[in-house]
Amino acid sequence: MPYIYSLAHGTHENGAPFMRGLFMDFGDDPKVVDVGDEYMFGPSLLVAPVVEQGVTSREVYLPAGTDWYNFWTNERMHGGQTVMVAAPIDVIPLFVKAASILPLGEAVESTNERQRLAKVKVYPGADGEFELYRDDGTTYEYEQGKSELTRFHWSDRTKNLTRTGTKAEVVSEDGLVEVVGAGH
């Protein structure tokens, strides 16, 4: 939820949809124009749903200009290629763009519960930014400025994640940050 809620805030602020065709993010890659069954979910996630009954694998085009990580296996792949991926009934093909910072919340029973961060996953490959947004989730008090922003910055050169702004509520600082592919 922290990723999705932050995307919704971004859409509220700038009007840009967080579910969009690949051409909106990868206009320099002419191959994305013909890709009609994949989409970006925010700036970080490439979703490649299975659209035919009984299919258990599918080809996924990874746009050029960046590396990609298979969300389920953490395997890093170069963009600009088509890969065959497993797609059993319970796993949707999902890829994370290098330089992404994904805030993941703890398990909660409903969105009425205040959710703390359980994990911040960093996908190296370039410098990255993410703005985590939070408000009370139930009122319009955000219209009076009652909200919180935590800015995350990943330096690929120093392999360091920094936070500025409001201190995010976390389950534990111990093990909070996971750099994918770094053995953490």
C-alpha positions, 0 to 999 in steps of 0.5 A: 500500500505505501507505494500505491498510496504515494502514486495516488498522491502523485496523480492528485498533484500532477494528473499523470496516471500511474497505470500507463502504456510503456510508450509514456515512460520509454518514448526513446524505444520504438519497440514499445509502440507495438506492446499492447499487453504490458503496462507500467504501474508507477515509475517502477513496476512493469506488469505483464498480465496473462490474458489467455486461459491456461497459459503458464508462461509468456514473452515479456518485452523489457524496454531499452535504456535500463536494466530490469529485475524480475520481482519474484526471482530478483534476476537482473536483465538488460532492457531492449530484449524479449524474455520468456517468463513463467506465469503460473496461475498464482504469479503475474509477471512483474519486473522492477526498473533498475534505480527503483525504491519500493516501500512495502508495508506490514500486513494489515487487516484493512486500510483502516489500520495505520500501516508501518513500513516493513521493507524498503527494497532498492533495485540498484543500477542508477541513482533513484528517488522515491517520495513516500506520502502519508496522511490519515487516510480517512479525512480531507485534512490533507487539503489543509496540509496535514500530510507527511512526505519522506524522500528516499534517495539511492546513490548507486555510486556509494550504494547508500540510501538516505531519507529526508523529510518526515521520519517514516513509521517503520516496523524496525530499522533493523533489516528495513532496507534490502538492496536487491542483488547485494546479498542483503 
